[in-house]
Amino acid sequence: MRLPPDVLSFPDDEIRAALVSIYGSDFGMTEVHYASYFTDVARQAATYRTGRVLLAGDAAHIHPPQGGQGLNLGVQDAVNLGWKLARVARGLAPDKLLDSYHDERHPVGARVIANTLAQVALTRHDGTSSGCSAGWTSPTTSTATTRWSAVAFPTPAAVLVRPDGHVSWVGDPTSDAITNATASWVATDSLP
């Protein structure tokens, strides 16, 4: 069965080439029946309520599908907002109750976005550990920490993360390079 021409689709040979480049095999693929395209675009509305306009689900936040968290996040938005709307509409609560929707759900959306973006970074297949290089913000930290950390990835690579959340070194954890990098970078950690 082929996809209708009006549906977003990719040629079979493009998908086959992507499989080979990432996994070294197309696993005997013969035909694509369904394909979707996702990016690492992530956005969140600055506020979930402006007067009578309330945002929930994909209208409030979008993120990559890693972890399958989007549907659950949107349903939780709706549950949180639904009972509040019902109470206000019935006159059982003041309109101000609706302000708590943003206060409660916005931080949750921000955490899910940070989590999915970290998953995207950790699963990149561009030849580097998690797609990061020295000087980049670490995909594993969202805020600065007070300690150095070494993070190992499924590919034979490790990342040395500075206390400010930036990558200082990327390389093979099984070699002496990580010991040398740690010695040269962490020795300067006590400097002001």
Backbone as a chain_set.jsonl record, in Angstrom:
{"seq": "MRLPPDVLSFPDDEIRAALVSIYGSDFGMTEVHYASYFTDVARQAATYRTGRVLLAGDAAHIHPPQGGQGLNLGVQDAVNLGWKLARVARGLAPDKLLDSYHDERHPVGARVIANTLAQVALTRHDGTSSGCSAGWTSPTTSTATTRWSAVAFPTPAAVLVRPDGHVSWVGDPTSDAITNATASWVATDSLP", "coords": {"N": [[0.85, -1.178, 0.0], [0.642, 2.164, -0.867], [1.378, 5.485, 0.24], [-1.055, 8.104, 0.041], [-0.698, 10.825, -2.307], [-1.146, 13.34, -1.155], [-0.433, 13.164, 1.469], [2.09, 13.711, 3.876], [5.077, 12.363, 2.934], [7.956, 10.245, 2.465], [10.395, 9.281, 0.106], [10.978, 5.788, -0.439], [13.675, 5.106, -0.845], [15.023, 7.188, 0.434], [14.449, 6.799, 3.124], [15.518, 4.271, 3.429], [18.248, 4.853, 2.965], [18.744, 6.495, 5.177], [18.399, 4.661, 7.302], [20.53, 2.916, 6.76], [22.702, 4.666, 7.063], [22.573, 5.281, 9.776], [22.269, 2.838, 11.214], [23.69, 0.981, 9.768], [22.427, -0.872, 8.207], [19.543, -1.685, 6.208], [17.755, -3.386, 7.154], [16.351, -5.135, 5.544], [14.219, -3.745, 4.448], [11.344, -3.262, 2.467], [9.113, -1.775, 1.589], [7.594, 1.344, 2.411], [4.936, 1.92, 4.492], [3.812, 3.803, 6.13], [4.857, 6.974, 7.166], [6.228, 9.456, 9.271], [7.278, 12.78, 10.018], [9.333, 14.378, 12.259], [10.644, 17.126, 14.075], [13.156, 18.757, 16.112], [11.925, 20.908, 17.197], [10.794, 23.017, 19.741], [8.489, 24.718, 21.662], [6.94, 27.058, 23.898], [4.098, 28.647, 25.169], [4.15, 31.941, 26.51], [2.353, 32.616, 28.452], [-0.425, 30.863, 29.789], [-2.893, 31.851, 30.084], [-4.782, 34.586, 29.083], [-6.91, 36.866, 29.9], [-10.004, 35.921, 28.708], [-8.981, 33.971, 27.125], [-7.625, 30.833, 27.056], [-4.99, 28.514, 27.008], [-4.197, 25.17, 26.11], [-2.668, 21.907, 25.913], [-1.298, 21.207, 22.682], [-1.561, 23.83, 21.848], [-0.5, 25.275, 23.89], [2.057, 24.292, 24.26], [4.691, 22.78, 22.426], [6.714, 20.027, 21.442], [9.403, 17.707, 20.706], [8.55, 14.251, 19.93], [9.767, 12.37, 21.612], [9.755, 9.947, 24.139], [7.007, 9.959, 24.335], [5.386, 11.82, 25.687], [3.678, 13.93, 25.111], [0.816, 13.631, 24.628], [-0.121, 12.826, 27.161], [0.655, 15.059, 28.669], [-0.956, 17.087, 27.539], [-3.525, 16.073, 28.159], [-3.425, 16.178, 30.932], [-3.263, 18.954, 31.223], [-5.849, 19.617, 30.322], [-7.492, 18.35, 32.236], [-6.731, 19.733, 34.562], [-7.526, 22.327, 33.875], [-10.227, 21.96, 33.204], [-11.937, 21.32, 35.506], [-11.637, 23.669, 36.886], [-12.673, 25.611, 35.154], [-15.323, 24.728, 35.154], [-16.109, 25.177, 37.832], [-15.858, 27.997, 37.989], [-17.626, 28.792, 35.95], [-20.07, 27.932, 36.999], [-20.321, 29.628, 39.066], [-19.247, 28.965, 41.482], [-16.703, 29.471, 42.23], [-14.265, 32.117, 42.304], [-13.273, 34.118, 39.447], [-10.563, 34.396, 39.519], [-9.501, 31.922, 40.145], [-8.886, 30.696, 37.76], [-6.422, 31.754, 37.11], [-4.611, 30.196, 38.48], [-4.255, 28.008, 36.884], [-2.274, 28.527, 34.876], [-0.079, 28.952, 36.604], [0.249, 26.424, 37.747], [0.466, 24.601, 35.576], [2.302, 25.59, 33.628], [5.056, 25.324, 34.588], [5.247, 22.53, 34.515], [4.964, 21.938, 31.781], [7.311, 23.196, 30.885], [9.264, 21.567, 32.089], [8.796, 19.114, 30.767], [9.422, 19.837, 28.141], [12.18, 20.447, 28.429], [13.075, 17.901, 29.146], [12.431, 16.331, 26.855], [13.994, 17.601, 24.917], [16.533, 17.047, 25.912], [16.508, 14.281, 25.531], [16.442, 14.215, 22.741], [18.95, 15.318, 22.168], [20.581, 13.355, 23.278], [20.126, 11.193, 21.638], [21.053, 11.735, 19.128], [22.503, 11.018, 15.955], [24.972, 11.859, 14.777], [27.635, 11.342, 14.764], [28.96, 12.379, 16.95], [29.26, 12.371, 20.52], [26.163, 12.517, 21.821], [25.675, 14.613, 20.114], [27.007, 16.886, 20.896], [29.581, 19.327, 21.48], [32.725, 20.524, 22.76], [32.291, 23.387, 24.729], [29.611, 23.723, 24.186], [26.287, 23.96, 25.596], [25.455, 21.581, 27.988], [23.49, 18.742, 27.149], [22.427, 17.332, 29.209], [21.994, 18.82, 31.438], [19.995, 21.381, 32.807], [20.319, 23.6, 34.28], [22.907, 25.504, 35.855], [25.304, 23.742, 37.804], [27.014, 22.986, 40.896], [29.083, 21.323, 40.723], [31.519, 19.322, 38.986], [30.838, 16.988, 36.363], [30.833, 13.756, 34.883], [29.539, 12.257, 32.052], [28.386, 9.33, 30.642], [27.612, 7.902, 27.49], [25.462, 5.816, 25.39], [26.826, 5.256, 22.994], [30.312, 4.682, 22.379], [31.379, 6.966, 24.09], [32.044, 9.842, 26.123], [31.161, 12.667, 28.159], [32.512, 15.517, 29.622], [31.303, 17.651, 31.933], [31.215, 21.014, 32.833], [30.921, 22.938, 35.932], [29.234, 25.068, 35.274], [27.441, 24.031, 33.526], [28.27, 23.663, 30.912], [29.883, 21.915, 28.226], [33.109, 20.624, 28.552], [34.773, 18.745, 27.479], [34.717, 16.074, 25.081], [34.807, 12.671, 24.399], [36.364, 9.363, 24.117], [35.515, 7.149, 26.643], [36.952, 4.955, 27.453], [39.59, 5.326, 27.039], [42.788, 6.818, 27.962], [42.311, 9.437, 27.673], [40.079, 10.648, 28.917], [40.883, 10.665, 31.581], [43.107, 12.346, 31.44], [41.855, 14.684, 30.488], [40.114, 15.239, 32.59], [41.972, 15.686, 34.635], [43.279, 17.986, 33.652], [41.203, 19.859, 33.329], [39.585, 19.856, 35.699], [41.405, 20.52, 37.623], [41.571, 23.244, 37.485], [39.284, 24.046, 38.632], [39.124, 25.195, 41.15], [39.736, 27.826, 40.838], [38.805, 31.318, 41.027]], "CA": [[0.0, 0.0, 0.0], [1.411, 3.407, -0.944], [0.743, 6.652, 0.847], [-1.643, 9.026, -0.915], [0.242, 11.911, -2.589], [-1.38, 14.528, -0.337], [0.056, 12.895, 2.816], [3.525, 13.874, 3.995], [5.74, 11.078, 2.777], [9.343, 10.252, 2.06], [10.671, 8.16, -0.807], [11.53, 4.617, 0.219], [15.144, 5.107, -0.88], [15.511, 8.147, 1.424], [14.359, 6.144, 4.427], [16.508, 3.187, 3.389], [19.575, 5.474, 3.127], [18.858, 6.954, 6.565], [18.619, 3.476, 8.125], [21.892, 2.426, 6.526], [23.685, 5.597, 7.629], [22.508, 5.261, 11.235], [22.409, 1.505, 11.784], [24.53, 0.134, 8.938], [21.586, -1.843, 7.511], [18.154, -1.268, 6.016], [16.986, -4.459, 7.786], [15.513, -5.799, 4.553], [13.033, -2.93, 4.174], [10.864, -3.375, 1.089], [8.183, -0.699, 1.25], [7.145, 2.16, 3.538], [3.486, 2.041, 4.511], [3.464, 5.042, 6.82], [6.03, 7.694, 7.662], [5.991, 10.778, 9.849], [8.494, 13.561, 10.148], [9.349, 15.214, 13.45], [11.871, 17.887, 14.272], [13.413, 19.019, 17.527], [11.327, 22.199, 17.537], [10.093, 23.046, 21.023], [8.018, 26.067, 21.981], [5.96, 27.125, 24.968], [3.465, 29.959, 25.294], [4.627, 32.676, 27.681], [1.292, 32.515, 29.456], [-1.509, 29.967, 29.386], [-4.166, 32.574, 30.202], [-4.879, 36.034, 28.888], [-8.345, 37.156, 29.949], [-10.878, 34.773, 28.439], [-8.266, 33.023, 26.262], [-6.851, 29.847, 27.811], [-4.307, 27.576, 26.119], [-3.896, 23.843, 26.658], [-2.155, 20.956, 24.931], [-0.378, 21.713, 21.662], [-1.666, 25.286, 21.748], [0.311, 25.835, 24.968], [3.435, 23.801, 24.2], [5.015, 21.713, 21.482], [8.047, 19.474, 21.664], [9.598, 16.458, 19.978], [7.731, 13.176, 20.497], [10.521, 11.417, 22.421], [9.166, 9.596, 25.421], [5.559, 9.883, 24.244], [4.824, 12.585, 26.797], [2.809, 15.003, 24.654], [-0.609, 13.361, 24.859], [-0.353, 12.849, 28.598], [0.782, 16.444, 29.113], [-2.158, 17.795, 27.11], [-4.672, 15.581, 28.937], [-3.299, 16.742, 32.273], [-3.673, 20.361, 31.095], [-7.309, 19.67, 30.201], [-8.078, 17.988, 33.525], [-6.49, 20.843, 35.483], [-8.336, 23.468, 33.458], [-11.648, 21.611, 33.124], [-12.685, 21.482, 36.752], [-11.595, 25.089, 37.266], [-13.665, 26.284, 34.313], [-16.662, 24.338, 35.622], [-16.397, 25.885, 39.088], [-16.053, 29.425, 37.711], [-18.847, 28.94, 35.147], [-21.231, 27.71, 37.876], [-20.323, 30.634, 40.122], [-18.81, 28.348, 42.731], [-15.344, 29.944, 42.512], [-14.0, 33.388, 41.636], [-12.545, 34.069, 38.181], [-9.137, 34.327, 39.84], [-9.104, 30.517, 40.177], [-8.318, 30.348, 36.457], [-5.013, 32.152, 37.08], [-3.794, 29.11, 39.014], [-3.99, 27.058, 35.804], [-0.94, 28.835, 34.343], [0.927, 28.76, 37.653], [0.443, 24.996, 37.991], [0.786, 23.805, 34.386], [3.439, 26.112, 32.865], [6.304, 24.666, 34.973], [5.221, 21.134, 34.073], [5.278, 21.989, 30.355], [8.735, 23.537, 30.742], [10.056, 20.38, 32.433], [8.662, 18.12, 29.698], [10.204, 20.327, 27.002], [13.598, 20.241, 28.749], [13.323, 16.465, 29.117], [12.425, 15.816, 25.487], [15.161, 18.143, 24.212], [17.684, 16.26, 26.372], [16.423, 12.996, 24.843], [16.847, 14.447, 21.355], [20.41, 15.48, 22.15], [21.219, 12.082, 23.618], [19.903, 10.182, 20.598], [21.525, 12.186, 17.814], [23.407, 10.086, 15.281], [25.795, 12.634, 13.855], [29.043, 11.026, 14.922], [29.519, 12.879, 18.198], [28.497, 11.963, 21.698], [24.959, 13.303, 22.042], [25.623, 15.763, 19.225], [27.55, 18.087, 21.506], [31.008, 19.575, 21.379], [33.247, 21.373, 23.826], [31.774, 24.748, 24.698], [28.156, 23.711, 24.081], [25.555, 23.683, 26.817], [25.252, 20.15, 28.103], [22.105, 18.306, 26.998], [21.989, 16.621, 30.405], [21.739, 19.745, 32.539], [19.217, 22.537, 32.402], [20.788, 24.738, 35.053], [24.275, 25.338, 36.322], [25.475, 22.998, 39.041], [28.209, 23.416, 41.61], [30.05, 20.237, 40.641], [31.873, 18.74, 37.692], [30.244, 15.667, 36.192], [31.161, 13.018, 33.668], [28.346, 11.566, 31.6], [28.669, 8.33, 29.617], [26.514, 7.702, 26.562], [25.447, 4.461, 24.831], [27.929, 5.117, 22.053], [31.524, 4.73, 23.201], [31.805, 8.349, 24.272], [31.703, 10.454, 27.403], [31.185, 14.123, 28.144], [32.88, 16.13, 30.888], [30.465, 18.847, 32.031], [31.698, 21.981, 33.814], [29.892, 23.338, 36.897], [28.279, 26.015, 34.696], [26.551, 23.315, 32.622], [28.825, 23.602, 29.56], [30.746, 20.778, 27.941], [34.513, 20.991, 28.432], [35.487, 17.701, 26.734], [33.942, 14.945, 24.566], [35.736, 11.663, 23.9], [36.233, 7.94, 24.412], [35.704, 6.956, 28.083], [37.82, 3.819, 27.733], [40.988, 5.698, 26.824], [43.375, 7.69, 28.988], [41.957, 10.827, 27.362], [39.162, 11.21, 29.919], [41.681, 10.92, 32.781], [43.902, 13.548, 31.159], [40.945, 15.832, 30.4], [39.652, 15.526, 33.943], [43.088, 16.271, 35.386], [43.587, 19.35, 33.207], [40.076, 20.767, 33.512], [39.102, 19.94, 37.066], [42.448, 21.172, 38.42], [41.326, 24.69, 37.455], [37.96, 24.277, 39.227], [39.188, 26.001, 42.365], [39.992, 29.225, 40.511], [37.609, 32.137, 41.163]], "C": [[0.891, 1.236, 0.0], [0.631, 4.518, -0.268], [0.111, 7.515, -0.225], [-0.711, 10.216, -1.117], [0.039, 13.15, -1.72], [-0.922, 14.35, 1.108], [1.568, 13.074, 2.814], [4.19, 12.519, 3.896], [7.181, 11.286, 2.323], [9.544, 9.099, 1.087], [11.316, 7.008, -0.037], [13.057, 4.66, 0.265], [15.739, 6.115, 0.108], [15.498, 7.522, 2.817], [15.383, 5.015, 4.504], [17.91, 3.747, 3.622], [19.786, 5.957, 4.561], [19.113, 5.773, 7.498], [20.05, 2.966, 7.987], [22.915, 3.35, 7.165], [23.706, 5.547, 9.151], [22.85, 3.881, 11.798], [23.304, 0.571, 10.97], [23.758, -0.91, 8.154], [20.209, -1.236, 7.275], [17.197, -2.338, 6.526], [16.016, -5.135, 6.822], [14.244, -5.05, 4.204], [12.626, -3.059, 2.697], [9.973, -2.208, 0.682], [7.756, 0.04, 2.518], [5.634, 2.315, 3.441], [3.026, 3.334, 5.173], [4.75, 5.685, 7.323], [5.602, 9.055, 8.194], [7.327, 11.474, 9.985], [8.365, 14.456, 11.368], [10.665, 15.951, 13.506], [12.096, 18.05, 15.771], [12.889, 20.392, 17.944], [10.565, 22.074, 18.85], [9.734, 24.498, 21.322], [7.013, 25.977, 23.119], [5.405, 28.543, 25.024], [3.96, 30.625, 26.569], [3.606, 32.623, 28.805], [0.184, 31.622, 28.908], [-2.87, 30.634, 29.513], [-3.954, 34.053, 29.968], [-6.362, 36.337, 28.823], [-9.165, 35.904, 29.766], [-10.232, 33.734, 27.522], [-7.382, 32.131, 27.129], [-6.255, 28.844, 26.832], [-4.032, 26.268, 26.835], [-3.344, 22.973, 25.543], [-1.197, 21.6, 23.958], [-0.486, 23.217, 21.438], [-0.784, 25.964, 22.796], [1.783, 25.456, 24.85], [3.56, 22.746, 23.118], [6.446, 21.271, 21.75], [8.178, 18.205, 20.842], [8.846, 15.311, 20.664], [8.48, 12.18, 21.373], [9.854, 11.2, 23.775], [7.654, 9.536, 25.417], [4.83, 10.681, 25.314], [3.771, 13.611, 26.391], [1.334, 14.797, 24.944], [-0.932, 13.456, 26.346], [-0.301, 14.28, 29.135], [-0.471, 17.251, 28.758], [-3.405, 17.373, 27.873], [-4.618, 16.145, 30.357], [-3.644, 18.231, 32.281], [-5.196, 20.46, 31.125], [-8.001, 19.333, 31.523], [-7.934, 19.14, 34.511], [-7.397, 22.024, 35.16], [-9.83, 23.174, 33.526], [-12.43, 21.844, 34.405], [-12.708, 22.935, 37.199], [-12.616, 25.89, 36.457], [-15.081, 25.977, 34.795], [-17.032, 25.078, 36.901], [-16.676, 27.358, 38.854], [-17.361, 29.636, 36.947], [-20.11, 28.767, 35.988], [-21.311, 28.728, 39.008], [-19.886, 30.096, 41.473], [-17.389, 28.761, 43.126], [-15.145, 31.262, 41.775], [-13.191, 33.162, 40.353], [-11.037, 33.904, 38.406], [-8.631, 32.882, 39.897], [-8.437, 30.115, 38.862], [-6.859, 30.765, 36.321], [-4.102, 31.026, 37.586], [-3.472, 28.059, 37.957], [-2.593, 27.293, 35.237], [0.139, 28.517, 35.381], [1.239, 27.283, 37.881], [0.949, 24.239, 36.764], [2.006, 24.297, 33.604], [4.76, 25.462, 33.283], [6.379, 23.202, 34.527], [5.558, 21.064, 32.58], [6.745, 22.282, 30.118], [9.627, 22.339, 31.051], [9.979, 19.324, 31.332], [9.467, 18.558, 28.477], [11.691, 20.111, 27.252], [13.959, 18.762, 28.655], [13.383, 15.936, 27.69], [13.605, 16.36, 24.684], [16.44, 17.429, 24.642], [17.684, 14.898, 25.686], [16.836, 13.123, 23.383], [18.362, 14.533, 21.273], [21.124, 14.16, 22.397], [21.076, 11.028, 22.528], [20.339, 10.63, 19.215], [22.531, 11.202, 17.253], [24.284, 10.833, 14.295], [27.281, 12.441, 14.099], [29.673, 11.585, 16.19], [28.678, 12.372, 19.352], [27.39, 12.95, 21.929], [24.892, 14.539, 21.178], [26.216, 17.017, 19.832], [29.054, 18.147, 21.335], [31.428, 20.448, 22.534], [32.745, 22.795, 23.638], [30.257, 24.813, 24.614], [27.545, 23.54, 25.46], [25.256, 22.2, 26.849], [23.79, 19.792, 27.92], [21.567, 17.64, 28.254], [21.717, 17.533, 31.578], [20.959, 20.935, 32.027], [19.621, 23.781, 33.176], [22.21, 24.461, 35.503], [24.291, 24.566, 37.634], [26.72, 23.523, 39.746], [29.313, 22.373, 41.505], [30.347, 19.879, 39.195], [31.148, 17.411, 37.579], [30.705, 15.066, 34.89], [29.93, 12.2, 33.314], [28.743, 10.608, 30.502], [27.426, 8.131, 28.77], [26.578, 6.294, 25.987], [26.526, 4.226, 23.785], [29.209, 5.191, 22.865], [32.053, 6.159, 23.3], [31.361, 8.831, 25.637], [31.824, 11.954, 27.262], [31.563, 14.59, 29.536], [32.176, 17.48, 30.933], [30.981, 19.734, 33.162], [30.587, 22.331, 34.802], [28.875, 24.331, 36.337], [27.361, 25.365, 33.672], [27.042, 23.238, 31.19], [29.785, 22.424, 29.431], [32.188, 21.273, 27.823], [35.284, 19.984, 27.59], [34.514, 16.626, 26.292], [34.934, 13.934, 24.033], [35.412, 10.267, 24.337], [36.495, 7.694, 25.899], [36.657, 5.814, 28.424], [39.293, 4.151, 27.549], [41.499, 6.533, 27.991], [42.959, 9.135, 28.792], [41.029, 11.425, 28.411], [39.905, 11.511, 31.224], [42.494, 12.2, 32.605], [43.021, 14.793, 31.119], [40.461, 16.229, 31.783], [40.753, 16.208, 34.747], [43.349, 17.72, 34.967], [42.435, 20.321, 33.452], [39.698, 20.941, 34.967], [40.144, 20.579, 37.982], [42.235, 22.668, 38.485], [39.998, 25.044, 38.126], [38.004, 25.17, 40.454], [39.468, 27.474, 42.091], [38.714, 30.041, 40.634], [36.963, 32.423, 39.829]], "O": [[1.814, 1.325, 0.81], [-0.599, 4.5, -0.21], [0.68, 7.653, -1.308], [0.004, 10.589, -0.187], [0.97, 13.939, -1.563], [-1.011, 15.29, 1.898], [2.252, 12.649, 1.882], [3.9, 11.622, 4.687], [7.559, 12.362, 1.862], [8.921, 8.047, 1.238], [12.095, 7.224, 0.892], [13.665, 4.302, 1.273], [16.86, 5.914, 0.576], [16.436, 7.702, 3.594], [16.036, 4.831, 5.531], [18.681, 3.177, 4.395], [20.887, 5.841, 5.099], [19.953, 5.867, 8.393], [20.697, 2.627, 8.978], [23.893, 2.881, 7.747], [24.758, 5.751, 9.757], [23.629, 3.768, 12.745], [23.641, -0.518, 11.436], [24.365, -1.755, 7.496], [19.758, -0.382, 8.039], [15.983, -2.225, 6.359], [14.979, -5.649, 7.24], [13.287, -5.651, 3.715], [13.466, -2.974, 1.801], [10.068, -1.711, -0.44], [7.579, -0.573, 3.571], [5.115, 2.786, 2.429], [1.985, 3.889, 4.822], [5.628, 5.0, 7.847], [4.726, 9.713, 7.632], [8.374, 10.831, 10.056], [7.398, 15.207, 11.495], [11.686, 15.45, 13.034], [11.325, 17.546, 16.588], [13.355, 20.969, 18.926], [9.788, 21.138, 19.043], [10.58, 25.388, 21.243], [6.327, 24.969, 23.288], [6.153, 29.517, 24.938], [4.166, 29.963, 27.586], [3.97, 32.588, 29.981], [-0.103, 31.631, 27.711], [-3.884, 30.067, 29.106], [-3.081, 34.686, 30.562], [-7.004, 36.092, 27.801], [-9.06, 34.95, 30.537], [-10.86, 32.731, 27.181], [-6.504, 32.614, 27.844], [-6.944, 28.378, 25.924], [-3.68, 26.253, 28.015], [-3.533, 23.27, 24.364], [-0.379, 22.437, 24.34], [0.435, 23.816, 20.881], [-0.366, 27.106, 22.607], [2.657, 26.205, 25.286], [2.663, 21.927, 22.916], [7.275, 22.048, 22.224], [7.184, 17.682, 20.338], [8.542, 15.398, 21.854], [7.872, 11.218, 21.841], [9.45, 12.144, 24.453], [7.061, 9.101, 26.405], [3.775, 10.265, 25.792], [3.042, 14.112, 27.247], [0.672, 15.7, 25.456], [-1.908, 14.096, 26.736], [-1.126, 14.664, 29.964], [-0.982, 18.007, 29.584], [-4.247, 18.209, 28.2], [-5.642, 16.541, 30.914], [-4.25, 18.721, 33.234], [-5.763, 21.276, 31.852], [-8.991, 19.969, 31.883], [-8.883, 19.489, 35.212], [-7.965, 22.646, 36.057], [-10.617, 24.056, 33.871], [-13.474, 22.496, 34.388], [-13.673, 23.386, 37.815], [-13.329, 26.735, 36.998], [-15.935, 26.863, 34.839], [-18.159, 25.556, 37.033], [-17.605, 27.92, 39.435], [-18.12, 30.554, 37.259], [-21.124, 29.405, 35.704], [-22.244, 28.703, 39.811], [-20.14, 30.723, 42.502], [-16.926, 28.442, 44.222], [-15.775, 31.504, 40.746], [-12.515, 32.145, 40.201], [-10.334, 33.335, 37.57], [-7.436, 32.649, 39.713], [-7.527, 29.286, 38.854], [-6.129, 30.197, 35.507], [-2.951, 30.921, 37.162], [-2.517, 27.298, 38.114], [-1.808, 26.351, 35.128], [1.148, 27.888, 35.064], [2.381, 26.933, 38.178], [1.772, 23.333, 36.894], [2.684, 23.487, 32.972], [5.533, 25.075, 32.407], [7.455, 22.703, 34.2], [6.352, 20.22, 32.164], [7.363, 21.679, 29.239], [10.625, 22.112, 30.368], [10.99, 18.704, 31.0], [10.125, 17.733, 27.845], [12.396, 19.633, 26.362], [15.023, 18.409, 28.145], [14.288, 15.174, 27.35], [14.159, 15.643, 23.85], [17.338, 17.227, 23.825], [18.743, 14.404, 25.298], [17.505, 12.241, 22.845], [18.985, 13.902, 20.418], [22.158, 13.885, 21.788], [21.838, 10.061, 22.505], [20.025, 9.968, 18.226], [23.32, 10.62, 17.996], [24.337, 10.486, 13.115], [28.096, 13.269, 13.693], [30.832, 11.282, 16.474], [27.521, 11.991, 19.173], [27.656, 14.119, 22.208], [24.117, 15.447, 21.478], [25.959, 18.115, 19.338], [29.708, 17.137, 21.079], [30.591, 21.044, 23.211], [32.769, 23.338, 22.533], [29.667, 25.844, 24.936], [28.192, 23.042, 26.381], [24.847, 21.624, 25.841], [22.923, 20.465, 28.478], [20.363, 17.405, 28.354], [21.253, 17.069, 32.62], [21.229, 21.442, 30.938], [19.299, 24.898, 32.77], [22.655, 23.313, 35.526], [23.4, 24.72, 38.469], [27.399, 24.412, 39.232], [30.364, 22.519, 42.128], [29.531, 20.103, 38.3], [30.871, 16.771, 38.593], [30.942, 15.774, 33.911], [29.348, 11.533, 34.17], [29.373, 11.015, 29.526], [26.307, 8.188, 29.281], [27.616, 5.637, 26.074], [27.08, 3.13, 23.694], [29.183, 5.731, 23.971], [33.05, 6.509, 22.669], [30.424, 8.297, 26.229], [32.5, 12.455, 26.364], [31.003, 14.117, 30.525], [32.413, 18.345, 30.089], [31.163, 19.282, 34.292], [29.42, 22.046, 34.532], [27.766, 24.433, 36.862], [26.583, 26.056, 33.013], [26.298, 22.786, 30.319], [30.41, 22.0, 30.402], [32.464, 22.222, 27.089], [36.334, 20.317, 27.04], [33.585, 16.29, 27.028], [35.832, 14.306, 23.277], [34.331, 9.999, 24.861], [37.587, 7.997, 26.381], [37.12, 5.713, 29.56], [40.155, 3.335, 27.874], [40.742, 6.905, 28.888], [43.223, 9.976, 29.651], [41.176, 12.596, 28.762], [39.6, 12.495, 31.898], [42.561, 13.033, 33.509], [43.394, 15.837, 31.653], [40.404, 17.414, 32.112], [40.503, 17.185, 35.454], [43.607, 18.579, 35.81], [42.672, 21.491, 33.753], [39.508, 22.068, 35.424], [39.785, 21.128, 39.023], [42.672, 23.309, 39.44], [39.629, 26.217, 38.182], [37.017, 25.836, 40.766], [39.441, 28.288, 43.014], [37.632, 29.515, 40.372], [35.94, 33.105, 39.772]]}, "num_chains": 1, "name": "protein.A"}
